[in-house]
Amino acid sequence: MGVCRSQLSTNFYANSCPAVFRVVRRQLLSALRNDTRMAASLLRLHFHDCFVNGCDGSVLLDGSDSEKLAGPNRNSARANQTGADDLPSPFDSIDTIIDKFVAVGLNTTDVVSLSVARFLLHSPLTDCTACAGGHTIGRARCVTFSGRLYDFSEDSSVDPTLDPSMATELQTLCPQSGGDGNATAPLDRNSTYAFDNHYFKNLVEQKGLLSSDQGLFSSDEGEAATKALVQAYSNSSSLFFRDFLL
């Protein structure tokens, strides 16, 4: 049996359409001017494609077993459906998220720098990707973090790793009753649309929106595996950009 090799190439259009990257860039800039949330939506779309069997565009395919129909993508991505159902979740523990990254050849640094690894939005009303650094842009629905705001544990009604003033604001946005869970809050408080290291500064100040985000810095698992890297990124935007782009 012969060896099957990928024929994908970044130079595919070098002769037939040498200006392809300029054309795509121009169209993307136009889309971003019309809707700044498009950047987070596209980042999330690429993560959901690449996390499942590599960056092959399979998330765009139709069919009964399409990745589009997997839970993390339903109504939000347009296909290895089983693989897509195993995308990292904002409700996963840090150890579980790390294990899911390792399973596809990524490591703990990737978990923290990408932050595009945790899928969190299941509706077209929300955007974002899901792991750490990727959460420097985008928004998340109340349903993905409201569990931190009410009846959190026997000892605390609110997640103790969440800044109290931020918790109060989020409770106003996401009432315990009467809301539909679709209101959204920025993943990177006070720096919603800028791709920077402010997301990590928020984690240090207990202002991470998702439990899985704040857990990178505040959980026992994070203490052992990811806290030091969060601290390093919060102090150095160049280090974050370097690791994100590797």
GUVO-710624 format. One record per residue (C-alpha): residue number from 1; z, x, y; residue in three letters. Coordinates in nm, 2 decimals, m for minus. Example, Ala and Ser with C-alpha at 12.3 -4.5 7.8 and 13.67 -1.06 7.14 Angstrom:
residues 2
[1 [0.78 1.23 m0.45] "ala"];
[2 [0.71 1.37 m0.11] "ser"];
//
This chain:
residues 246
[1 [0.00 0.00 0.00] "met"];
[2 [m0.10 0.14 0.34] "gly"];
[3 [0.14 0.19 0.62] "val"];
[4 [0.13 m0.08 0.89] "cys"];
[5 [0.14 0.06 1.24] "arg"];
[6 [0.17 m0.11 1.58] "ser"];
[7 [m0.15 m0.10 1.79] "gln"];
[8 [0.02 m0.20 2.11] "leu"];
[9 [m0.05 0.03 2.40] "ser"];
[10 [0.04 0.05 2.77] "thr"];
[11 [m0.32 0.19 2.82] "asn"];
[12 [m0.49 m0.11 2.66] "phe"];
[13 [m0.65 m0.22 2.99] "tyr"];
[14 [m0.72 0.13 3.12] "ala"];
[15 [m1.09 0.09 3.11] "asn"];
[16 [m1.15 m0.29 3.12] "ser"];
[17 [m0.90 m0.36 3.40] "cys"];
[18 [m0.76 m0.03 3.55] "pro"];
[19 [m0.59 m0.23 3.83] "ala"];
[20 [m0.39 m0.45 3.60] "val"];
[21 [m0.05 m0.31 3.70] "phe"];
[22 [m0.12 m0.36 4.07] "arg"];
[23 [m0.24 m0.71 4.00] "val"];
[24 [0.06 m0.80 3.80] "val"];
[25 [0.29 m0.64 4.06] "arg"];
[26 [0.13 m0.84 4.34] "arg"];
[27 [0.17 m1.17 4.15] "gln"];
[28 [0.53 m1.10 4.07] "leu"];
[29 [0.61 m1.02 4.43] "leu"];
[30 [0.45 m1.35 4.53] "ser"];
[31 [0.65 m1.54 4.27] "ala"];
[32 [0.97 m1.37 4.39] "leu"];
[33 [0.90 m1.46 4.75] "arg"];
[34 [0.88 m1.82 4.64] "asn"];
[35 [1.18 m1.82 4.42] "asp"];
[36 [1.43 m1.53 4.41] "thr"];
[37 [1.58 m1.65 4.08] "arg"];
[38 [1.25 m1.56 3.91] "met"];
[39 [1.36 m1.20 3.88] "ala"];
[40 [1.66 m1.29 3.67] "ala"];
[41 [1.45 m1.54 3.47] "ser"];
[42 [1.19 m1.28 3.39] "leu"];
[43 [1.45 m1.02 3.30] "leu"];
[44 [1.61 m1.26 3.06] "arg"];
[45 [1.28 m1.36 2.91] "leu"];
[46 [1.19 m1.00 2.84] "his"];
[47 [1.53 m0.93 2.68] "phe"];
[48 [1.50 m1.23 2.45] "his"];
[49 [1.16 m1.11 2.34] "asp"];
[50 [1.25 m0.74 2.30] "cys"];
[51 [1.58 m0.80 2.12] "phe"];
[52 [1.40 m0.98 1.84] "val"];
[53 [1.17 m0.74 1.65] "asn"];
[54 [1.07 m0.55 1.96] "gly"];
[55 [0.87 m0.62 2.28] "cys"];
[56 [0.58 m0.79 2.12] "asp"];
[57 [0.54 m1.12 2.32] "gly"];
[58 [0.64 m1.32 2.01] "ser"];
[59 [0.87 m1.54 2.22] "val"];
[60 [0.55 m1.70 2.36] "leu"];
[61 [0.42 m1.81 2.02] "leu"];
[62 [0.42 m2.17 1.91] "asp"];
[63 [0.49 m2.31 1.57] "gly"];
[64 [0.76 m2.48 1.37] "ser"];
[65 [0.96 m2.15 1.34] "asp"];
[66 [0.89 m2.04 1.69] "ser"];
[67 [1.14 m1.83 1.88] "glu"];
[68 [1.11 m2.09 2.15] "lys"];
[69 [1.30 m2.34 1.93] "leu"];
[70 [1.59 m2.11 1.87] "ala"];
[71 [1.92 m2.22 2.03] "gly"];
[72 [1.93 m1.95 2.30] "pro"];
[73 [1.57 m2.02 2.40] "asn"];
[74 [1.54 m2.40 2.37] "arg"];
[75 [1.41 m2.55 2.69] "asn"];
[76 [1.43 m2.22 2.87] "ser"];
[77 [1.18 m1.98 2.70] "ala"];
[78 [0.80 m2.05 2.67] "arg"];
[79 [0.87 m1.60 1.66] "ala"];
[80 [1.12 m1.49 1.46] "asn"];
[81 [1.35 m1.80 1.51] "gln"];
[82 [1.63 m1.67 1.28] "thr"];
[83 [1.64 m1.35 1.48] "gly"];
[84 [1.65 m1.53 1.81] "ala"];
[85 [1.94 m1.75 1.69] "asp"];
[86 [2.14 m1.43 1.65] "asp"];
[87 [2.10 m1.32 2.02] "leu"];
[88 [2.43 m1.21 2.17] "pro"];
[89 [2.63 m1.49 2.32] "ser"];
[90 [2.86 m1.51 2.63] "pro"];
[91 [3.12 m1.65 2.38] "phe"];
[92 [3.10 m1.35 2.15] "asp"];
[93 [3.38 m1.09 2.14] "ser"];
[94 [3.29 m0.74 2.27] "ile"];
[95 [3.30 m0.61 1.91] "asp"];
[96 [3.06 m0.88 1.79] "thr"];
[97 [2.82 m0.80 2.08] "ile"];
[98 [2.83 m0.43 2.01] "ile"];
[99 [2.76 m0.50 1.64] "asp"];
[100 [2.46 m0.71 1.73] "lys"];
[101 [2.32 m0.43 1.95] "phe"];
[102 [2.38 m0.17 1.68] "val"];
[103 [2.19 m0.39 1.43] "ala"];
[104 [1.87 m0.36 1.64] "val"];
[105 [1.91 0.01 1.71] "gly"];
[106 [2.10 0.00 2.04] "leu"];
[107 [2.44 0.14 2.12] "asn"];
[108 [2.75 0.08 2.34] "thr"];
[109 [2.60 0.23 2.65] "thr"];
[110 [2.31 m0.02 2.61] "asp"];
[111 [2.56 m0.30 2.59] "val"];
[112 [2.71 m0.21 2.92] "val"];
[113 [2.40 m0.09 3.11] "ser"];
[114 [2.17 m0.37 3.01] "leu"];
[115 [2.41 m0.66 3.03] "ser"];
[116 [2.09 m0.83 2.96] "val"];
[117 [2.20 m0.85 2.60] "ala"];
[118 [2.41 m1.16 2.62] "arg"];
[119 [2.19 m1.47 2.64] "phe"];
[120 [2.37 m1.74 2.83] "leu"];
[121 [2.15 m1.99 2.96] "leu"];
[122 [2.00 m2.27 2.75] "his"];
[123 [1.84 m2.48 3.02] "ser"];
[124 [1.57 m2.43 3.28] "pro"];
[125 [1.84 m2.50 3.54] "leu"];
[126 [1.98 m2.15 3.48] "thr"];
[127 [1.86 m1.80 3.47] "asp"];
[128 [1.97 m1.46 3.37] "cys"];
[129 [1.96 m1.25 3.07] "thr"];
[130 [2.26 m1.16 2.89] "ala"];
[131 [2.44 m0.82 2.87] "cys"];
[132 [2.61 m0.63 3.14] "ala"];
[133 [2.39 m0.45 3.39] "gly"];
[134 [2.13 m0.73 3.37] "gly"];
[135 [2.39 m0.97 3.51] "his"];
[136 [2.37 m0.80 3.85] "thr"];
[137 [2.12 m1.08 3.93] "ile"];
[138 [2.11 m1.44 3.82] "gly"];
[139 [2.33 m1.74 3.77] "arg"];
[140 [2.52 m1.92 3.49] "ala"];
[141 [2.61 m2.28 3.42] "arg"];
[142 [2.96 m2.41 3.43] "cys"];
[143 [2.94 m2.48 3.06] "val"];
[144 [2.93 m2.10 2.99] "thr"];
[145 [3.25 m2.01 3.17] "phe"];
[146 [3.46 m2.33 3.22] "ser"];
[147 [3.67 m2.25 2.92] "gly"];
[148 [3.83 m1.98 3.13] "arg"];
[149 [3.94 m2.23 3.40] "leu"];
[150 [4.14 m2.50 3.21] "tyr"];
[151 [4.38 m2.50 2.91] "asp"];
[152 [4.29 m2.14 2.84] "phe"];
[153 [4.59 m2.07 2.62] "ser"];
[154 [4.95 m2.18 2.54] "glu"];
[155 [5.07 m1.93 2.80] "asp"];
[156 [4.82 m1.97 3.08] "ser"];
[157 [4.60 m2.26 3.20] "ser"];
[158 [4.36 m2.01 3.35] "val"];
[159 [4.22 m1.69 3.20] "asp"];
[160 [4.47 m1.42 3.33] "pro"];
[161 [4.18 m1.17 3.35] "thr"];
[162 [4.01 m1.39 3.61] "leu"];
[163 [4.09 m1.33 3.98] "asp"];
[164 [4.31 m1.63 4.10] "pro"];
[165 [4.11 m1.70 4.42] "ser"];
[166 [3.78 m1.69 4.23] "met"];
[167 [3.93 m1.92 3.96] "ala"];
[168 [4.02 m2.18 4.23] "thr"];
[169 [3.67 m2.17 4.37] "glu"];
[170 [3.52 m2.21 4.03] "leu"];
[171 [3.74 m2.51 3.95] "gln"];
[172 [3.61 m2.68 4.26] "thr"];
[173 [3.25 m2.61 4.14] "leu"];
[174 [3.32 m2.70 3.78] "cys"];
[175 [3.58 m2.99 3.77] "pro"];
[176 [3.76 m3.04 3.44] "gln"];
[177 [3.63 m3.40 3.43] "ser"];
[178 [3.34 m3.57 3.61] "gly"];
[179 [3.10 m3.27 3.60] "gly"];
[180 [2.80 m3.23 3.37] "asp"];
[181 [2.83 m2.86 3.32] "gly"];
[182 [2.50 m2.78 3.48] "asn"];
[183 [2.63 m2.66 3.82] "ala"];
[184 [2.57 m2.28 3.85] "thr"];
[185 [2.76 m1.99 3.99] "ala"];
[186 [2.63 m1.63 4.06] "pro"];
[187 [2.69 m1.38 3.79] "leu"];
[188 [2.74 m1.10 4.05] "asp"];
[189 [2.96 m1.25 4.31] "arg"];
[190 [2.87 m1.15 4.67] "asn"];
[191 [2.56 m0.97 4.55] "ser"];
[192 [2.37 m1.24 4.38] "thr"];
[193 [2.01 m1.13 4.43] "tyr"];
[194 [2.04 m0.75 4.47] "ala"];
[195 [1.99 m0.53 4.17] "phe"];
[196 [2.28 m0.29 4.22] "asp"];
[197 [2.61 m0.17 4.06] "asn"];
[198 [2.81 m0.44 4.24] "his"];
[199 [2.84 m0.63 3.91] "tyr"];
[200 [3.06 m0.35 3.77] "phe"];
[201 [3.27 m0.34 4.09] "lys"];
[202 [3.34 m0.71 4.03] "asn"];
[203 [3.46 m0.64 3.67] "leu"];
[204 [3.71 m0.38 3.80] "val"];
[205 [3.84 m0.64 4.04] "glu"];
[206 [3.86 m0.91 3.77] "gln"];
[207 [3.57 m1.10 3.92] "lys"];
[208 [3.34 m1.11 3.62] "gly"];
[209 [3.21 m1.47 3.57] "leu"];
[210 [3.17 m1.47 3.20] "leu"];
[211 [3.44 m1.40 2.95] "ser"];
[212 [3.21 m1.16 2.77] "ser"];
[213 [3.14 m0.98 3.10] "asp"];
[214 [3.50 m0.94 3.20] "gln"];
[215 [3.59 m0.84 2.85] "gly"];
[216 [3.39 m0.52 2.89] "leu"];
[217 [3.67 m0.40 3.13] "phe"];
[218 [3.98 m0.62 3.05] "ser"];
[219 [3.99 m0.69 2.68] "ser"];
[220 [4.16 m0.48 2.42] "asp"];
[221 [3.81 m0.42 2.26] "glu"];
[222 [3.67 m0.32 2.60] "gly"];
[223 [3.96 m0.08 2.66] "glu"];
[224 [3.85 0.11 2.35] "ala"];
[225 [3.48 0.09 2.38] "ala"];
[226 [3.34 0.00 2.72] "thr"];
[227 [3.60 0.02 3.00] "lys"];
[228 [3.53 0.38 3.09] "ala"];
[229 [3.16 0.32 3.12] "leu"];
[230 [3.22 0.01 3.34] "val"];
[231 [3.44 0.23 3.57] "gln"];
[232 [3.18 0.50 3.58] "ala"];
[233 [2.90 0.26 3.68] "tyr"];
[234 [3.12 0.10 3.94] "ser"];
[235 [3.15 0.44 4.10] "asn"];
[236 [2.79 0.55 4.07] "ser"];
[237 [2.48 0.34 4.12] "ser"];
[238 [2.26 0.63 4.03] "ser"];
[239 [2.43 0.66 3.69] "leu"];
[240 [2.38 0.29 3.62] "phe"];
[241 [2.01 0.29 3.72] "phe"];
[242 [1.95 0.60 3.51] "arg"];
[243 [2.10 0.44 3.19] "asp"];
[244 [1.94 0.10 3.26] "phe"];
[245 [1.60 0.25 3.28] "leu"];
[246 [1.63 0.48 2.98] "leu"];
//
